[in-house]
């Protein structure tokens, strides 16, 4: 079985933002019953992203945007 998950998030700010960090807790779980074949992550600011772990040791996707929003 193959499936696809699409996730959308929208942020709005009261004042202009010059730099931002976001963490998304949406890493697919891998285990004996399933494995990740392919993953794609994009954002409208075209900001770089990386796999990381948060303070609770959960896998996250971390985005760092250095352009004004």
N, CA, C and O atoms as a DFTB+ gen file, in Angstrom:
276 C
 N C O
     1  1       0.843      -1.170       0.000
     2  2       0.000       0.000       0.000
     3  2       0.895       1.243       0.000
     4  3       1.879       1.305       0.737
     5  1       0.557       2.202      -0.808
     6  2       1.255       3.478      -0.819
     7  2       0.243       4.582      -0.552
     8  3      -0.914       4.485      -0.961
     9  1       0.675       5.612       0.122
    10  2      -0.210       6.738       0.374
    11  2       0.598       8.020       0.394
    12  3       1.825       8.000       0.494
    13  1      -0.101       9.120       0.300
    14  2       0.512      10.442       0.285
    15  2      -0.178      11.306       1.326
    16  3      -1.398      11.243       1.483
    17  1       0.600      12.112       2.037
    18  2       0.047      13.037       3.027
    19  2       0.436      14.448       2.605
    20  3       1.602      14.727       2.329
    21  1      -0.545      15.323       2.559
    22  2      -0.293      16.719       2.220
    23  2      -0.726      17.568       3.404
    24  3      -1.833      17.415       3.919
    25  1       0.151      18.459       3.827
    26  2      -0.092      19.284       5.007
    27  2       0.107      20.739       4.630
    28  3       1.083      21.080       3.962
    29  1      -0.808      21.602       5.052
    30  2      -0.705      23.031       4.774
    31  2      -0.790      23.799       6.089
    32  3      -1.600      23.475       6.957
    33  1       0.053      24.817       6.227
    34  2       0.006      25.703       7.392
    35  2       0.136      27.134       6.884
    36  3       0.867      27.402       5.930
    37  1      -0.574      28.042       7.526
    38  2      -0.502      29.452       7.132
    39  2      -0.294      30.287       8.381
    40  3      -1.006      30.128       9.372
    41  1       0.686      31.175       8.328
    42  2       0.971      32.073       9.441
    43  2       0.745      33.512       9.000
    44  3       1.090      33.891       7.881
    45  1       0.170      34.298       9.880
    46  2       0.024      35.730       9.628
    47  2       0.598      36.470      10.837
    48  3       0.545      35.979      11.965
    49  1       1.144      37.650      10.582
    50  2       1.801      38.413      11.629
    51  2       1.272      39.842      11.642
    52  3       0.949      40.404      10.596
    53  1       1.187      40.415      12.820
    54  2       0.695      41.779      12.966
    55  2       1.730      42.789      12.479
    56  3       1.374      43.842      11.950
    57  1       3.011      42.469      12.657
    58  2       4.105      43.351      12.244
    59  2       5.032      42.597      11.301
    60  3       5.055      41.367      11.323
    61  1       5.794      43.301      10.475
    62  2       6.715      42.617       9.557
    63  2       7.717      41.736      10.313
    64  3       8.190      42.089      11.393
    65  1       8.016      40.614       9.731
    66  2       8.970      39.656      10.301
    67  2      10.226      39.671       9.439
    68  3      10.136      39.624       8.213
    69  1      11.397      39.736      10.070
    70  2      12.650      39.781       9.319
    71  2      13.400      38.451       9.367
    72  3      14.260      38.192       8.525
    73  1      13.079      37.614      10.341
    74  2      13.679      36.291      10.450
    75  2      12.733      35.426      11.266
    76  3      12.122      35.900      12.225
    77  1      12.611      34.165      10.889
    78  2      11.674      33.290      11.594
    79  2      12.186      31.853      11.603
    80  3      12.901      31.427      10.695
    81  1      11.809      31.118      12.643
    82  2      12.078      29.689      12.747
    83  2      10.744      28.990      12.953
    84  3       9.905      29.457      13.723
    85  1      10.551      27.884      12.273
    86  2       9.365      27.055      12.479
    87  2       9.811      25.616      12.659
    88  3      10.804      25.183      12.074
    89  1       9.068      24.879      13.473
    90  2       9.309      23.448      13.616
    91  2       7.998      22.731      13.358
    92  3       6.963      23.068      13.932
    93  1       8.059      21.744      12.490
    94  2       6.883      20.955      12.136
    95  2       7.077      19.529      12.639
    96  3       8.047      18.859      12.282
    97  1       6.159      19.083      13.457
    98  2       6.206      17.742      14.030
    99  2       5.402      16.803      13.134
   100  3       4.380      16.259      13.551
   101  1       5.867      16.620      11.911
   102  2       5.119      15.833      10.937
   103  2       5.997      14.777      10.272
   104  3       5.720      14.363       9.146
   105  1       7.045      14.341      10.950
   106  2       7.918      13.310      10.405
   107  2       7.165      11.978      10.344
   108  3       6.537      11.589      11.329
   109  1       7.211      11.288       9.233
   110  2       6.562       9.973       9.147
   111  2       7.252       8.965      10.070
   112  3       8.473       8.987      10.223
   113  1       6.475       8.100      10.669
   114  2       6.997       7.061      11.543
   115  2       7.476       5.883      10.706
   116  3       6.756       5.395       9.836
   117  1       8.685       5.434      10.973
   118  2       9.178       4.236      10.313
   119  2       9.253       3.125      11.345
   120  3       9.618       3.366      12.496
   121  1       8.913       1.923      10.945
   122  2       8.940       0.780      11.839
   123  2       8.807      -0.499      11.044
   124  3       8.918      -0.479       9.818
   125  1       8.571      -1.618      11.721
   126  2       8.474      -2.901      11.030
   127  2       7.332      -2.951      10.006
   128  3       7.412      -3.680       9.018
   129  1       6.284      -2.182      10.244
   130  2       5.112      -2.235       9.368
   131  2       5.116      -1.247       8.227
   132  3       4.289      -1.349       7.322
   133  1       6.032      -0.287       8.247
   134  2       6.057       0.701       7.176
   135  2       7.435       1.340       7.070
   136  3       8.174       1.423       8.050
   137  1       7.761       1.783       5.877
   138  2       9.022       2.480       5.666
   139  2       8.796       3.647       4.716
   140  3       7.915       3.610       3.858
   141  1       9.586       4.652       4.884
   142  2       9.482       5.858       4.083
   143  2      10.236       5.651       2.771
   144  3      11.426       5.335       2.778
   145  1       9.550       5.828       1.657
   146  2      10.171       5.687       0.349
   147  2      10.677       7.022      -0.182
   148  3      11.741       7.095      -0.796
   149  1       9.904       8.074       0.059
   150  2      10.257       9.384      -0.466
   151  2       9.603      10.450       0.393
   152  3       8.501      10.260       0.909
   153  1      10.297      11.580       0.542
   154  2       9.730      12.691       1.290
   155  2      10.085      13.984       0.576
   156  3      11.199      14.148       0.078
   157  1       9.134      14.892       0.531
   158  2       9.345      16.189      -0.096
   159  2       8.750      17.247       0.818
   160  3       7.628      17.099       1.304
   161  1       9.504      18.315       1.049
   162  2       9.026      19.408       1.898
   163  2       9.329      20.712       1.177
   164  3      10.463      20.941       0.757
   165  1       8.321      21.568       1.031
   166  2       8.517      22.869       0.393
   167  2       7.845      23.945       1.234
   168  3       6.974      23.659       2.055
   169  1       8.265      25.183       1.015
   170  2       7.612      26.297       1.686
   171  2       7.609      27.490       0.744
   172  3       8.477      27.605      -0.121
   173  1       6.647      28.366       0.908
   174  2       6.453      29.475      -0.031
   175  2       7.590      30.496       0.009
   176  3       7.784      31.237      -0.955
   177  1       8.342      30.546       1.107
   178  2       9.472      31.467       1.201
   179  2      10.743      30.855       0.612
   180  3      11.780      31.517       0.553
   181  1      10.669      29.605       0.180
   182  2      11.817      28.868      -0.349
   183  2      12.974      28.867       0.656
   184  3      14.143      28.908       0.273
   185  1      12.632      28.821       1.933
   186  2      13.626      28.836       3.011
   187  2      14.226      27.450       3.194
   188  3      13.546      26.448       2.972
   189  1      15.495      27.379       3.597
   190  2      16.105      26.070       3.824
   191  2      15.465      25.371       5.015
   192  3      14.973      26.014       5.943
   193  1      15.480      24.048       4.971
   194  2      14.918      23.251       6.058
   195  2      15.848      22.083       6.335
   196  3      16.696      21.733       5.515
   197  1      15.671      21.484       7.512
   198  2      16.503      20.352       7.901
   199  2      15.723      19.446       8.843
   200  3      14.751      19.865       9.471
   201  1      16.162      18.210       8.926
   202  2      15.636      17.289       9.924
   203  2      16.355      17.582      11.231
   204  3      17.562      17.820      11.245
   205  1      15.613      17.563      12.322
   206  2      16.192      17.902      13.609
   207  2      15.406      17.191      14.709
   208  3      14.479      16.432      14.426
   209  1      15.777      17.438      15.946
   210  2      15.029      16.934      17.101
   211  2      14.718      18.117      18.005
   212  3      15.556      18.996      18.205
   213  1      13.500      18.130      18.552
   214  2      13.116      19.239      19.431
   215  2      13.563      18.950      20.866
   216  3      14.243      17.956      21.119
   217  1      13.186      19.808      21.788
   218  2      13.594      19.671      23.186
   219  2      13.071      18.393      23.837
   220  3      13.617      17.953      24.849
   221  1      12.023      17.790      23.275
   222  2      11.456      16.553      23.810
   223  2      11.959      15.323      23.050
   224  3      11.456      14.217      23.247
   225  1      12.955      15.524      22.178
   226  2      13.603      14.473      21.391
   227  2      12.702      13.886      20.304
   228  3      12.918      12.759      19.859
   229  1      11.691      14.650      19.876
   230  2      10.859      14.224      18.751
   231  2      11.511      14.683      17.455
   232  3      12.116      15.754      17.410
   233  1      11.393      13.887      16.407
   234  2      11.877      14.300      15.095
   235  2      10.993      15.422      14.566
   236  3       9.766      15.334      14.623
   237  1      11.618      16.471      14.052
   238  2      10.885      17.603      13.488
   239  2      11.556      18.043      12.195
   240  3      12.702      17.690      11.913
   241  1      10.819      18.815      11.425
   242  2      11.385      19.516      10.282
   243  2      11.516      20.961      10.727
   244  3      10.528      21.598      11.091
   245  1      12.732      21.473      10.697
   246  2      13.000      22.842      11.147
   247  2      13.252      23.730       9.934
   248  3      14.072      23.413       9.073
   249  1      12.532      24.847       9.882
   250  2      12.653      25.802       8.783
   251  2      13.208      27.104       9.344
   252  3      12.745      27.599      10.372
   253  1      14.206      27.652       8.656
   254  2      14.760      28.946       9.057
   255  2      14.621      29.913       7.886
   256  3      15.246      29.742       6.839
   257  1      13.797      30.918       8.084
   258  2      13.547      31.911       7.042
   259  2      14.271      33.192       7.398
   260  3      14.049      33.763       8.466
   261  1      15.136      33.644       6.506
   262  2      15.920      34.860       6.747
   263  2      15.486      36.013       5.854
   264  3      16.181      37.027       5.782
   265  1      14.373      35.881       5.183
   266  2      13.887      36.952       4.330
   267  2      12.664      37.596       4.970
   268  3      11.897      36.904       5.640
   269  1      12.459      38.880       4.789
   270  2      11.280      39.536       5.382
   271  2       9.976      38.916       4.886
   272  3       9.845      38.552       3.717
   273  1       9.042      38.808       5.781
   274  2       7.727      38.256       5.447
   275  2       6.658      39.298       5.680
   276  3       5.477      39.031       5.457
